Amino acid sequence: MVAVFFPIHTTDWGRAHHFAARAQISAYMQALENYKKETGDYPSTSQGLQALRTNPGVVHWHGPYVEKDIGPDPWGHPYLYRYRAGEVPEILSLGVQGRPGPSNISNLVPDARQPAASRLIALFRTGGLLILALVLLFAPFLPGLLRQ
């Protein structure tokens, strides 16, 4: 058995943590939408994300709305939750620094890294289409090539 190791750069881990935080925030936002559909409003700031797991005394609460307890972000910091009536709630990860600053990740701030990911997905789709086109182009010749 041969083991192959690929070097993983610190920036790759940072990127992975960033996307994991975005995914968690997105999942919490979906759970908050379900909570709002059933109860009529989002949890208050003081009720926080824990209201998705345990009923804070709200009528029509039919949760839990998430399967597991609300854990920390990928860097081990708790997610911050803020809600002002009539607005969209904010879920915030303090990022790698663990304090307010440019590394923060919020559902209210568009992801500047997303276009790069979208380009990568487009590249894979283009590559897949190219391979499919080649297979379809050479499929009629394949039986003859295999007989030789």
FENKA-V503554 format. One record per residue. RES is the residue in one letter. NEAR is the number of other ideal C-beta (glycine too) atoms within 10 Angstrom. Layout:
((RES;NEAR) (RES;NEAR))
This chain:
((M;2) (V;3) (A;4) (V;4) (F;5) (F;5) (P;5) (I;9) (H;8) (T;7) (T;8) (D;11) (W;12) (G;15) (R;14) (A;12) (H;17) (H;19) (F;16) (A;15) (A;24) (R;19) (A;11) (Q;20) (I;20) (S;12) (A;13) (Y;20) (M;15) (Q;12) (A;20) (L;23) (E;12) (N;15) (Y;25) (K;14) (K;10) (E;13) (T;19) (G;10) (D;12) (Y;19) (P;22) (S;16) (T;13) (S;9) (Q;17) (G;18) (L;21) (Q;13) (A;25) (L;22) (R;16) (T;12) (N;14) (P;16) (G;8) (V;16) (V;8) (H;10) (W;17) (H;11) (G;17) (P;15) (Y;21) (V;19) (E;8) (K;7) (D;11) (I;18) (G;10) (P;12) (D;22) (P;21) (W;17) (G;8) (H;17) (P;15) (Y;19) (L;17) (Y;23) (R;14) (Y;19) (R;11) (A;7) (G;6) (E;10) (V;11) (P;23) (E;17) (I;24) (L;21) (S;26) (L;20) (G;22) (V;18) (Q;12) (G;15) (R;9) (P;11) (G;10) (P;6) (S;15) (N;17) (I;24) (S;17) (N;18) (L;12) (V;10) (P;9) (D;14) (A;7) (R;13) (Q;11) (P;10) (A;11) (A;13) (S;10) (R;10) (L;10) (I;10) (A;10) (L;10) (F;10) (R;10) (T;10) (G;10) (G;10) (L;10) (L;10) (I;10) (L;10) (A;10) (L;10) (V;10) (L;9) (L;9) (F;10) (A;9) (P;8) (F;9) (L;10) (P;8) (G;8) (L;8) (L;7) (R;6) (Q;4))
